[in-house]
Amino acid sequence: MPARPCRAVAKRTRSRARLAPPPPLRVEPPIEVRLARPTDTLHLARIAGLIREAHEAGAIIALRSEEYLADSIRERRAVVVMRAGELVGFATAHPWENGRFVSHSAMVVAPALRGRGLSRRMKLALVELSRLRWPDAAILSLTLSPQVEALNKSCGFEAVPYCDLTKDPEFWKGCEGCIHHAHLKRNQQQDCHCWAGLLLPPGRVRQKVIPRDAHGHPSAGSS
Ligand SMILES: CC(C)(COP(=O)(O)OP(=O)(O)OC[C@H]1O[C@@H](n2cnc3c(N)ncnc32)[C@H](O)[C@@H]1OP(=O)(O)O)[C@@H](O)C(=O)NCCC(=O)NCCS
């Protein structure tokens, strides 16, 4: 049986424990979600790095050139998340067909800060920005991420067939690096694996269009 410490030693140990300073409080640096400013081009390499890491980890997120990201920052149509001077999140809005549509893309949050509602805050900021800059635009989303789909639905996006989306070829070029691009091409851009959603301007109701293939027959994705 191990020897018990004598009373005096036990008392000293207890009083030392009482006197020990409390462990330092871990104060989390504040997190700010805001519109990007032109000076945020300083963080371009970091943004491209976050997107590349997510892509390499298996997320279906289009790789964007620093030039593409820089344009969105300079044109004040991007949102950033900052923590203690470090960029930890990014997303951008892009108008198509002279503002008939706006897409939100390149949404990424640093892995250590996921699941804290940051993409929701960015999404709400992007919707507000889109409404101010392109009030008549339908906001569109094309995503393979179940998180982003759930997020969009909770923000009021409605699932739509691909024929309701923009026809602008530049928009569809964004799909060229995707592993499913051959599938999209085979379906003449009328259907693919992504979830497609629209958030219409307040008061506008969607006119249902029946998607048709090259032969004029109703195609997959009709709703
Ligand atoms: C997708 C991504 C941006 C989400 O960012 P996030 O800050 O972790 O997301 P949030 O914490 O704001 O969650 C927003 C919503 O997403 C959904 N969501 C988030 N994490 C989820 C998970 N692990 N499983 C299911 N749904 C989830 C929920 O609907 C959540 O809504 P809630 O507030 O009701 O819980 C982030 O995971 C990421 O950067 N992924 C890699 C890049 C990527 O895939 N980008 C999307 C390209 S379209």
PDBQT file of the ligand as one rigid body, heavy atoms in Angstrom, charges set to zero:
ROOT
HETATM    1  C1  LIG A 301     -19.012  25.062 -47.694  1.00  0.00    +0.000 C 
HETATM    2  C2  LIG A 301     -18.388  26.031 -46.682  1.00  0.00    +0.000 C 
HETATM    3  C3  LIG A 301     -18.115  27.372 -47.365  1.00  0.00    +0.000 C 
HETATM    4  C4  LIG A 301     -19.358  26.203 -45.498  1.00  0.00    +0.000 C 
HETATM    5  O1  LIG A 301     -18.812  27.162 -44.616  1.00  0.00    +0.000 OA
HETATM    6  P1  LIG A 301     -19.176  27.193 -43.064  1.00  0.00    +0.000 P 
HETATM    7  O2  LIG A 301     -18.803  28.537 -42.530  1.00  0.00    +0.000 OA
HETATM    8  O3  LIG A 301     -18.570  26.016 -42.408  1.00  0.00    +0.000 OA
HETATM    9  O4  LIG A 301     -20.768  27.047 -43.078  1.00  0.00    +0.000 OA
HETATM   10  P2  LIG A 301     -21.769  27.594 -41.947  1.00  0.00    +0.000 P 
HETATM   11  O5  LIG A 301     -21.222  27.244 -40.609  1.00  0.00    +0.000 OA
HETATM   12  O6  LIG A 301     -22.079  29.031 -42.225  1.00  0.00    +0.000 OA
HETATM   13  O7  LIG A 301     -23.083  26.770 -42.213  1.00  0.00    +0.000 OA
HETATM   14  C5  LIG A 301     -24.064  27.272 -43.092  1.00  0.00    +0.000 C 
HETATM   15  C6  LIG A 301     -25.083  26.207 -43.358  1.00  0.00    +0.000 C 
HETATM   16  O8  LIG A 301     -24.431  25.186 -44.101  1.00  0.00    +0.000 OA
HETATM   17  C7  LIG A 301     -24.949  23.934 -43.692  1.00  0.00    +0.000 C 
HETATM   18  N1  LIG A 301     -23.843  23.173 -43.135  1.00  0.00    +0.000 N 
HETATM   19  C8  LIG A 301     -22.666  23.635 -42.660  1.00  0.00    +0.000 A 
HETATM   20  N2  LIG A 301     -21.858  22.627 -42.299  1.00  0.00    +0.000 NA
HETATM   21  C9  LIG A 301     -22.558  21.510 -42.560  1.00  0.00    +0.000 A 
HETATM   22  C10 LIG A 301     -22.255  20.137 -42.451  1.00  0.00    +0.000 A 
HETATM   23  N3  LIG A 301     -21.066  19.691 -41.993  1.00  0.00    +0.000 N 
HETATM   24  N4  LIG A 301     -23.190  19.235 -42.851  1.00  0.00    +0.000 NA
HETATM   25  C11 LIG A 301     -24.381  19.657 -43.340  1.00  0.00    +0.000 A 
HETATM   26  N5  LIG A 301     -24.715  20.944 -43.471  1.00  0.00    +0.000 NA
HETATM   27  C12 LIG A 301     -23.821  21.854 -43.092  1.00  0.00    +0.000 A 
HETATM   28  C13 LIG A 301     -26.042  24.186 -42.751  1.00  0.00    +0.000 C 
HETATM   29  O9  LIG A 301     -27.236  24.380 -43.512  1.00  0.00    +0.000 OA
HETATM   30  C14 LIG A 301     -25.665  25.498 -42.156  1.00  0.00    +0.000 C 
HETATM   31  O10 LIG A 301     -26.810  26.128 -41.727  1.00  0.00    +0.000 OA
HETATM   32  P3  LIG A 301     -27.183  26.250 -40.137  1.00  0.00    +0.000 P 
HETATM   33  O11 LIG A 301     -26.684  27.615 -39.781  1.00  0.00    +0.000 OA
HETATM   34  O12 LIG A 301     -28.667  26.145 -40.135  1.00  0.00    +0.000 OA
HETATM   35  O13 LIG A 301     -26.477  25.145 -39.403  1.00  0.00    +0.000 OA
HETATM   36  C15 LIG A 301     -17.060  25.454 -46.106  1.00  0.00    +0.000 C 
HETATM   37  O14 LIG A 301     -17.305  24.157 -45.631  1.00  0.00    +0.000 OA
HETATM   38  C16 LIG A 301     -15.940  25.389 -47.145  1.00  0.00    +0.000 C 
HETATM   39  O15 LIG A 301     -15.162  26.336 -47.286  1.00  0.00    +0.000 OA
HETATM   40  N6  LIG A 301     -15.852  24.251 -47.883  1.00  0.00    +0.000 N 
HETATM   41  C17 LIG A 301     -14.820  24.086 -48.939  1.00  0.00    +0.000 C 
HETATM   42  C18 LIG A 301     -15.113  24.921 -50.165  1.00  0.00    +0.000 C 
HETATM   43  C19 LIG A 301     -16.491  24.648 -50.746  1.00  0.00    +0.000 C 
HETATM   44  O16 LIG A 301     -16.952  23.518 -50.853  1.00  0.00    +0.000 OA
HETATM   45  N7  LIG A 301     -17.155  25.743 -51.166  1.00  0.00    +0.000 N 
HETATM   46  C20 LIG A 301     -18.458  25.669 -51.752  1.00  0.00    +0.000 C 
HETATM   47  C21 LIG A 301     -18.350  25.852 -53.233  1.00  0.00    +0.000 C 
HETATM   48  S1  LIG A 301     -19.971  25.882 -53.967  1.00  0.00    +0.000 SA
ENDROOT
TORSDOF 0
